[in-house]
Amino acid sequence: GELETMSEEFKFLTRVHYWAADTVTHGEKSPWGEHEIDYILFATIPTKNSLALNPHPEEVDDIRWVTQSQLLQMFDDETLLFSPWFRIIANKWMVGGGGWWDDLDRTMNTNAFCDYETIHRFDPPEEHMGGEGDAGPWLCDPE
């Protein structure tokens, strides 16, 4: 059967403030981009078949269940597009070196990885700078 994930099942871990010009999709002088503060929420499910996904087609091109090593290999594949914020979060906190995904039990059942005070600030990777406003680095995370 399908599992409906309720809001109380999500674990709030931290917040990030980032921006990115959509130069990869719409060209060097793209008028489109993002500038937002996002809340990072985690949830676990018993099996991938227990969750029905229905993403908005203008926001999500593809969904794939992967292992950590598969995800890292996918990051190296230049033919695959990922949102800049996902790459930043995954590389900084999710995978490798005792990240959130390395110990899901600890992540979901303790506050060991929770940071409710900080808003982590990130500039995008180089390929997402520019755009119509010629945006450059300015948010660098002070960590």
C-alpha positions in Angstrom: 0.0 0.0 0.0 0.9 3.6 -0.2 2.4 5.6 2.7 1.3 9.1 3.3 4.1 11.0 4.9 2.8 13.3 7.6 4.5 16.6 8.6 5.3 15.3 12.1 7.4 12.5 10.5 9.8 15.0 9.0 13.0 15.8 10.9 14.0 19.5 10.6 17.8 19.6 10.4 18.9 23.1 9.4 18.3 26.0 7.0 20.3 27.2 4.0 20.3 30.6 2.2 21.4 30.4 -1.4 21.0 31.9 -4.8 21.7 30.7 -8.3 21.2 32.1 -11.8 19.6 29.5 -14.2 22.4 29.9 -16.6 22.8 26.2 -17.2 19.3 25.8 -18.6 18.6 29.3 -20.0 22.0 30.6 -21.1 24.7 33.0 -19.8 22.3 36.0 -19.5 19.3 34.1 -18.2 16.7 36.4 -16.5 15.7 33.4 -14.3 17.2 32.2 -11.1 16.6 31.4 -7.4 17.3 33.3 -4.2 15.8 31.6 -1.2 16.1 30.3 2.4 15.2 26.6 2.5 14.5 24.4 5.5 16.2 21.0 5.2 13.8 18.2 6.2 14.5 14.5 6.3 12.0 11.6 6.4 12.6 7.8 6.2 10.2 5.3 4.8 10.1 1.5 5.2 10.5 0.7 1.4 10.6 2.8 -1.8 7.4 1.0 -2.8 5.6 2.4 0.2 5.7 6.0 -1.0 3.7 7.4 -4.0 5.6 10.3 -5.6 3.8 12.8 -7.8 6.3 15.7 -8.4 5.4 18.9 -10.3 6.7 18.4 -13.9 8.0 21.9 -14.1 10.1 21.4 -11.0 11.3 17.8 -11.2 12.5 16.1 -14.4 13.4 12.7 -12.9 13.3 10.6 -9.7 15.7 7.8 -9.0 16.3 5.7 -5.9 20.1 5.5 -5.4 22.8 4.5 -3.0 25.4 7.0 -1.7 28.0 5.7 -4.1 25.6 5.9 -7.0 24.7 9.5 -6.2 28.4 10.5 -6.1 29.0 8.8 -9.4 26.0 10.6 -10.8 27.4 14.0 -9.7 30.5 13.2 -11.8 28.3 12.6 -14.9 28.2 16.0 -16.7 25.2 14.9 -18.8 23.0 14.9 -15.6 21.6 18.2 -14.2 21.1 18.7 -10.4 19.9 21.8 -8.7 22.9 23.7 -7.2 21.4 23.6 -3.7 21.1 19.8 -3.8 24.8 19.3 -4.7 25.8 21.7 -2.0 23.7 20.0 0.7 24.7 16.5 -0.4 28.4 17.2 -0.5 28.5 19.2 2.7 26.2 17.2 5.0 24.7 14.0 3.5 27.4 11.8 2.2 30.8 10.8 3.4 32.6 11.6 6.6 29.8 10.8 9.1 27.1 12.7 7.2 23.3 12.5 7.7 22.9 9.6 5.3 25.8 7.7 7.0 23.8 7.2 10.2 20.1 7.6 9.5 19.1 6.2 12.9 21.1 8.9 14.6 20.0 11.6 12.2 16.3 10.7 12.7 16.2 9.8 16.4 18.6 12.3 18.0 19.3 16.0 17.6 23.0 15.3 16.9 22.8 16.8 13.4 20.2 19.5 14.1 21.2 23.2 13.9 18.2 25.3 14.6 20.2 28.6 15.0 22.3 28.9 11.9 21.2 29.8 8.4 24.0 28.4 6.3 24.8 30.7 3.4 26.1 29.5 0.1 27.0 31.0 -3.3 26.3 28.6 -6.2 28.9 26.8 -8.2 30.6 28.8 -10.9 28.3 27.6 -13.7 25.3 29.1 -11.9 26.8 32.6 -11.5 26.0 35.5 -13.9 22.6 35.7 -15.4 21.1 38.9 -16.6 22.3 40.8 -13.5 25.9 39.4 -13.8 25.7 38.1 -10.2 28.8 36.9 -8.5 29.8 35.5 -5.1 28.5 37.3 -2.0 26.9 34.8 0.4 29.9 32.7 1.3 29.2 30.5 4.3 31.3 31.8 7.2 32.1 28.3 8.4 
